[in-house]
Amino acid sequence: MKSIFLGERLEVLRVLREYSKVVAVVTSKKSFITKYESKLKLIHYDHLRKEQIFKIIQNNNVNLIVSSGFKWLIPKNYLSKKKIIINSHPGVLPEQKGRNSIKENFIKKKQVYGITIHHIDENMDQGKIINAIRRKFNPNCSLKSIYKRLFKLDEPILLRAVLKQLQIKK
């Protein structure tokens, strides 16, 4: 199975590499991926290359695309029904939509956080949910400790479960 990774969360990329041959990584120059995964084919995004990146998604001969911390919504005309295209979202969908849902929850003093993996469609955070982890945090937890738990522990565990559920094998 060949895949493309979109985003910035290193732990997700590492899990993806366990289950597929990653042929391209689209990430930020400032991400930990750039710092720690120099052996992979890295494509750094910025606003000038947005259409090029969408064409990479559309034209690459891969079976799977995984997004985790990717900065753009993928337009409908670049989504293919022949590919599995999933997103790891930092929040409990459908309630906690948007890129900053963890921070927004923290500001609102909410206690339930999570990670949701869903199929990507043309709408933000509205694709069919595959699986999710919900976790209740103590109100005294710092934002940093919440991020650390969700991104370093829960997100990789959830992605492994989803890839097994989708029968993704290297």
Secondary structure, DSSP 4 states (H G I P E B T S, - for coil): -EEEEEES-HHHHHHHHHHSEEEEEEE-TTSHHHHH-TTS-EEE--GGGHHHHHHHHHHS--SEEEEES--SPPPGGG--TTSEEEEEESS-TTTS-STTHHHHHHHTT--EEEEEEEE--SSTT-SPEEEEEEEE--TT--HHHHHHIIIIIIHHHHHHHHHHHTT---
